[in-house]
Amino acid sequence: MTPLVTAAVLLAAVTHAGWNAIAHRIGDKLVGFALICGGGLLIGLATTPFVAFPAGPAWPLLLASAAVHIVYYLLLMTSFRLADFGQAYPLARGSAPLVVTVLAAVFAHEVPGAWVSAGIAVSCLGLTGVSLWGLRGTRPNRAAVGAALATGLAIAAYTVVDGLGVRAAHSPLGYIAWLMVVQGSAVPMLLYARERGATVRVLRPYAGLGLLGAALSFSAYALVLWAQTRAALAPIAALRESSIIVGAAIGALLFKERFGAPRIAAAALLVLGIGLMLSAG
Protein backbone atom coordinates (compact mmCIF):
# COMPACT_ATOMS: atom_id res chain seq x y z
CA MET A 1 0.00 0.00 0.00
CA THR A 2 1.62 3.24 -1.17
CA PRO A 3 1.26 6.49 0.81
CA LEU A 4 -1.23 7.75 -1.81
CA VAL A 5 -3.43 4.66 -1.47
CA THR A 6 -3.21 4.89 2.32
CA ALA A 7 -4.23 8.55 2.26
CA ALA A 8 -7.15 7.83 -0.07
CA VAL A 9 -8.47 5.07 2.19
CA LEU A 10 -8.11 7.22 5.32
CA LEU A 11 -9.99 10.06 3.62
CA ALA A 12 -12.67 7.55 2.63
CA ALA A 13 -12.87 6.48 6.28
CA VAL A 14 -13.63 10.03 7.42
CA THR A 15 -16.26 10.67 4.73
CA HIS A 16 -17.83 7.25 5.37
CA ALA A 17 -18.24 7.94 9.08
CA GLY A 18 -19.75 11.30 8.13
CA TRP A 19 -22.53 9.90 5.94
CA ASN A 20 -23.32 7.19 8.47
CA ALA A 21 -23.65 9.83 11.18
CA ILE A 22 -26.04 11.79 8.95
CA ALA A 23 -28.12 8.65 8.37
CA HIS A 24 -28.26 8.02 12.11
CA ARG A 25 -29.10 11.65 12.93
CA ILE A 26 -32.31 11.59 10.85
CA GLY A 27 -34.85 10.09 13.22
CA ASP A 28 -36.84 8.20 10.59
CA LYS A 29 -34.18 5.83 9.25
CA LEU A 30 -36.12 5.00 6.10
CA VAL A 31 -36.34 8.71 5.26
CA GLY A 32 -32.61 9.17 5.86
CA PHE A 33 -31.54 6.21 3.75
CA ALA A 34 -34.03 7.07 1.00
CA LEU A 35 -32.43 10.50 0.70
CA ILE A 36 -28.89 9.11 0.71
CA CYS A 37 -29.67 6.35 -1.80
CA GLY A 38 -31.79 8.63 -3.97
CA GLY A 39 -29.10 11.31 -3.86
CA GLY A 40 -26.55 8.69 -4.88
CA LEU A 41 -28.78 7.80 -7.82
CA LEU A 42 -28.86 11.44 -8.93
CA ILE A 43 -25.08 11.80 -8.55
CA GLY A 44 -24.58 8.57 -10.50
CA LEU A 45 -26.83 9.75 -13.33
CA ALA A 46 -24.99 13.09 -13.47
CA THR A 47 -21.61 11.32 -13.56
CA THR A 48 -22.22 8.59 -16.15
CA PRO A 49 -21.93 10.83 -19.25
CA PHE A 50 -18.40 11.84 -18.23
CA VAL A 51 -16.86 8.48 -17.29
CA ALA A 52 -16.03 5.29 -19.13
CA PHE A 53 -18.75 2.64 -19.32
CA PRO A 54 -17.80 -0.42 -17.22
CA ALA A 55 -16.41 -3.29 -19.29
CA GLY A 56 -18.73 -6.24 -19.93
CA PRO A 57 -17.15 -8.70 -17.47
CA ALA A 58 -17.80 -6.28 -14.61
CA TRP A 59 -21.59 -6.20 -15.01
CA PRO A 60 -22.52 -9.50 -13.31
CA LEU A 61 -20.43 -8.40 -10.33
CA LEU A 62 -21.92 -4.91 -10.37
CA LEU A 63 -25.46 -6.30 -10.36
CA ALA A 64 -24.60 -8.72 -7.56
CA SER A 65 -23.08 -5.86 -5.58
CA ALA A 66 -26.20 -3.74 -6.04
CA ALA A 67 -28.32 -6.54 -4.57
CA VAL A 68 -25.96 -6.96 -1.60
CA HIS A 69 -25.88 -3.18 -1.03
CA ILE A 70 -29.68 -3.07 -0.79
CA VAL A 71 -29.59 -5.79 1.88
CA TYR A 72 -26.78 -3.87 3.60
CA TYR A 73 -28.84 -0.68 3.76
CA LEU A 74 -31.79 -2.54 5.27
CA LEU A 75 -29.57 -4.19 7.89
CA LEU A 76 -27.81 -0.93 8.70
CA MET A 77 -31.16 0.83 9.19
CA THR A 78 -32.14 -1.92 11.62
CA SER A 79 -28.82 -1.62 13.47
CA PHE A 80 -29.21 2.14 13.86
CA ARG A 81 -32.75 1.70 15.20
CA LEU A 82 -31.69 -0.84 17.81
CA ALA A 83 -28.39 0.52 19.11
CA ASP A 84 -26.36 3.66 19.75
CA PHE A 85 -24.39 4.93 16.78
CA GLY A 86 -21.16 4.37 18.74
CA GLN A 87 -22.04 0.70 19.22
CA ALA A 88 -23.72 -0.32 15.96
CA TYR A 89 -21.22 1.40 13.68
CA PRO A 90 -17.99 -0.10 15.12
CA LEU A 91 -19.46 -3.57 15.47
CA ALA A 92 -20.64 -3.66 11.86
CA ARG A 93 -17.44 -2.15 10.46
CA GLY A 94 -15.04 -3.93 12.80
CA SER A 95 -16.32 -7.42 12.05
CA ALA A 96 -16.09 -7.03 8.26
CA PRO A 97 -12.30 -7.08 7.62
CA LEU A 98 -11.83 -10.57 9.05
CA VAL A 99 -14.47 -11.94 6.68
CA VAL A 100 -12.98 -9.94 3.79
CA THR A 101 -9.60 -11.55 4.49
CA VAL A 102 -11.09 -15.03 4.10
CA LEU A 103 -13.20 -14.17 1.04
CA ALA A 104 -10.30 -12.38 -0.68
CA ALA A 105 -8.09 -15.41 -0.15
CA VAL A 106 -10.73 -17.71 -1.66
CA PHE A 107 -12.04 -15.61 -4.55
CA ALA A 108 -9.20 -13.17 -5.34
CA HIS A 109 -6.30 -15.48 -4.36
CA GLU A 110 -4.94 -12.76 -2.09
CA VAL A 111 -3.42 -14.51 0.92
CA PRO A 112 -2.04 -11.97 3.40
CA GLY A 113 1.32 -12.43 5.05
CA ALA A 114 1.79 -12.99 8.75
CA TRP A 115 2.19 -9.31 9.67
CA VAL A 116 -0.82 -8.19 7.65
CA SER A 117 -2.92 -10.99 9.14
CA ALA A 118 -1.81 -10.00 12.63
CA GLY A 119 -2.65 -6.34 11.95
CA ILE A 120 -6.12 -7.20 10.69
CA ALA A 121 -6.78 -9.47 13.66
CA VAL A 122 -5.57 -6.91 16.23
CA SER A 123 -7.67 -4.12 14.70
CA CYS A 124 -10.82 -6.23 14.53
CA LEU A 125 -10.35 -7.70 18.00
CA GLY A 126 -10.16 -4.35 19.70
CA LEU A 127 -12.85 -2.59 17.72
CA THR A 128 -15.37 -5.41 17.71
CA GLY A 129 -14.72 -6.47 21.28
CA VAL A 130 -15.20 -3.03 22.78
CA SER A 131 -18.38 -2.40 20.82
CA LEU A 132 -19.85 -5.69 22.03
CA TRP A 133 -19.84 -4.28 25.54
CA GLY A 134 -21.43 -1.03 24.43
CA LEU A 135 -20.87 2.45 25.76
CA ARG A 136 -22.60 2.19 29.11
CA GLY A 137 -20.82 -0.77 30.69
CA THR A 138 -23.79 -3.10 30.22
CA ARG A 139 -24.36 -6.09 28.01
CA PRO A 140 -25.72 -5.12 24.60
CA ASN A 141 -29.09 -5.90 23.12
CA ARG A 142 -28.79 -9.27 21.38
CA ALA A 143 -30.98 -8.18 18.48
CA ALA A 144 -28.78 -5.11 18.00
CA VAL A 145 -25.62 -7.21 18.02
CA GLY A 146 -27.15 -9.68 15.56
CA ALA A 147 -28.19 -6.91 13.17
CA ALA A 148 -24.76 -5.27 13.36
CA LEU A 149 -22.92 -8.55 12.74
CA ALA A 150 -25.20 -9.32 9.79
CA THR A 151 -24.39 -5.84 8.49
CA GLY A 152 -20.70 -6.70 8.80
CA LEU A 153 -21.21 -9.83 6.69
CA ALA A 154 -22.95 -7.76 4.02
CA ILE A 155 -20.07 -5.26 4.09
CA ALA A 156 -17.56 -8.07 3.61
CA ALA A 157 -19.57 -9.51 0.73
CA TYR A 158 -19.88 -6.29 -1.26
CA THR A 159 -16.25 -5.35 -0.52
CA VAL A 160 -14.96 -8.47 -2.22
CA VAL A 161 -17.53 -8.39 -5.05
CA ASP A 162 -16.74 -4.75 -5.78
CA GLY A 163 -13.01 -5.33 -5.48
CA LEU A 164 -13.25 -7.90 -8.26
CA GLY A 165 -15.82 -5.87 -10.21
CA VAL A 166 -13.92 -2.60 -10.29
CA ARG A 167 -10.81 -4.37 -11.53
CA ALA A 168 -12.81 -5.95 -14.34
CA ALA A 169 -14.52 -2.62 -15.15
CA HIS A 170 -11.27 -0.76 -15.98
CA SER A 171 -12.97 2.42 -14.72
CA PRO A 172 -13.42 2.99 -10.96
CA LEU A 173 -15.58 6.09 -11.52
CA GLY A 174 -17.65 4.36 -14.19
CA TYR A 175 -18.21 1.42 -11.87
CA ILE A 176 -19.28 3.50 -8.85
CA ALA A 177 -21.52 5.73 -10.97
CA TRP A 178 -23.42 2.82 -12.48
CA LEU A 179 -23.54 1.01 -9.15
CA MET A 180 -25.29 4.02 -7.63
CA VAL A 181 -27.70 4.16 -10.57
CA VAL A 182 -28.61 0.47 -10.36
CA GLN A 183 -29.08 0.30 -6.59
CA GLY A 184 -30.27 3.84 -5.92
CA SER A 185 -34.02 3.47 -6.42
CA ALA A 186 -34.71 0.52 -4.09
CA VAL A 187 -34.87 2.31 -0.72
CA PRO A 188 -36.73 5.38 -2.09
CA MET A 189 -39.31 2.97 -3.52
CA LEU A 190 -39.74 1.41 -0.06
CA LEU A 191 -40.38 4.87 1.38
CA TYR A 192 -42.90 5.64 -1.38
CA ALA A 193 -44.71 2.37 -0.68
CA ARG A 194 -45.04 3.44 2.95
CA GLU A 195 -45.90 7.13 2.51
CA ARG A 196 -47.51 7.35 -0.94
CA GLY A 197 -48.72 10.93 -1.42
CA ALA A 198 -46.90 12.16 1.68
CA THR A 199 -43.44 11.15 0.40
CA VAL A 200 -42.30 14.64 -0.60
CA ARG A 201 -43.62 16.10 2.66
CA VAL A 202 -41.60 13.71 4.86
CA LEU A 203 -38.45 14.12 2.74
CA ARG A 204 -38.45 17.93 2.54
CA PRO A 205 -37.21 18.76 6.09
CA TYR A 206 -34.12 16.58 5.66
CA ALA A 207 -33.41 17.06 1.95
CA GLY A 208 -30.25 19.13 2.34
CA LEU A 209 -28.79 16.87 5.03
CA GLY A 210 -29.64 13.74 3.06
CA LEU A 211 -28.05 15.03 -0.16
CA LEU A 212 -24.89 15.91 1.77
CA GLY A 213 -24.86 12.33 3.04
CA ALA A 214 -25.26 11.07 -0.53
CA ALA A 215 -22.29 13.14 -1.71
CA LEU A 216 -20.15 11.85 1.16
CA SER A 217 -21.23 8.27 0.47
CA PHE A 218 -20.39 8.52 -3.23
CA SER A 219 -16.99 10.09 -2.51
CA ALA A 220 -16.10 7.58 0.19
CA TYR A 221 -16.80 4.54 -1.93
CA ALA A 222 -15.23 5.98 -5.07
CA LEU A 223 -11.98 6.43 -3.13
CA VAL A 224 -12.14 2.87 -1.80
CA LEU A 225 -12.87 1.38 -5.22
CA TRP A 226 -9.93 3.27 -6.71
CA ALA A 227 -7.71 1.96 -3.89
CA GLN A 228 -8.88 -1.60 -4.57
CA THR A 229 -7.40 -1.34 -8.07
CA ARG A 230 -4.02 -0.47 -6.51
CA ALA A 231 -3.68 -2.80 -3.50
CA ALA A 232 -4.98 -6.01 -1.92
CA LEU A 233 -8.54 -6.10 -0.63
CA ALA A 234 -8.01 -7.25 2.99
CA PRO A 235 -5.62 -4.50 4.20
CA ILE A 236 -7.74 -1.84 2.47
CA ALA A 237 -10.84 -3.17 4.24
CA ALA A 238 -9.05 -3.09 7.60
CA LEU A 239 -7.54 0.37 7.07
CA ARG A 240 -10.90 1.78 6.00
CA GLU A 241 -12.32 0.77 9.35
CA SER A 242 -10.31 3.53 10.98
CA SER A 243 -13.64 5.25 10.33
CA ILE A 244 -14.74 3.53 13.54
CA ILE A 245 -12.66 5.94 15.60
CA VAL A 246 -14.11 8.87 13.67
CA GLY A 247 -17.56 7.40 14.24
CA ALA A 248 -16.93 7.08 17.98
CA ALA A 249 -15.83 10.72 18.14
CA ILE A 250 -18.95 11.78 16.21
CA GLY A 251 -21.08 9.73 18.58
CA ALA A 252 -19.54 11.52 21.55
CA LEU A 253 -19.75 15.03 20.07
CA LEU A 254 -23.11 14.94 18.25
CA PHE A 255 -25.08 12.20 20.00
CA LYS A 256 -23.67 12.70 23.52
CA GLU A 257 -22.52 9.07 23.73
CA ARG A 258 -19.67 8.27 26.11
CA PHE A 259 -16.19 7.99 24.61
CA GLY A 260 -14.22 6.90 27.68
CA ALA A 261 -11.52 4.30 28.23
CA PRO A 262 -13.03 1.57 25.97
CA ARG A 263 -12.90 3.82 22.92
CA ILE A 264 -9.36 4.94 23.79
CA ALA A 265 -8.33 1.28 24.00
CA ALA A 266 -9.97 0.64 20.62
CA ALA A 267 -8.06 3.55 19.10
CA ALA A 268 -4.78 2.20 20.45
CA LEU A 269 -5.43 -1.28 19.06
CA LEU A 270 -6.46 0.18 15.71
CA VAL A 271 -3.22 2.18 15.46
CA LEU A 272 -1.23 -0.93 16.38
CA GLY A 273 -3.06 -3.01 13.80
CA ILE A 274 -2.57 -0.41 11.04
CA GLY A 275 1.10 -0.21 11.96
CA LEU A 276 1.49 -3.96 11.57
CA MET A 277 -0.23 -3.91 8.17
CA LEU A 278 1.75 -0.99 6.80
CA SER A 279 5.08 -2.27 8.13
CA ALA A 280 4.58 -5.38 6.00
CA GLY A 281 4.13 -3.24 2.88
Secondary structure, DSSP 8 states (H G I E B T S, - for coil): --HHHHHHHHHHHHHHHHHHHHHHHSSSHHHHHHHHHHHHHHHHHHHGGGS----GGGHHHHHHHHHHHHHHHHHHHHHHHHS-HHHHHHHHHHHHHHHHHHHHHHHS-----HHHHHHHHHHHHHHHHHHHT-SSSS---HHHHHHHHHHHHHHHHHHHHHHHHHHHHT-HHHHHHHHHHHHTTHHHHHHHHHHGGGHHHHHGGGHHHHHHHHHHHHHHHHHHHHHHTTS-HHHHHHHHTTHHHHHHHHHHHHS----HHHHHHHHHHHHHHHHHHHHH-
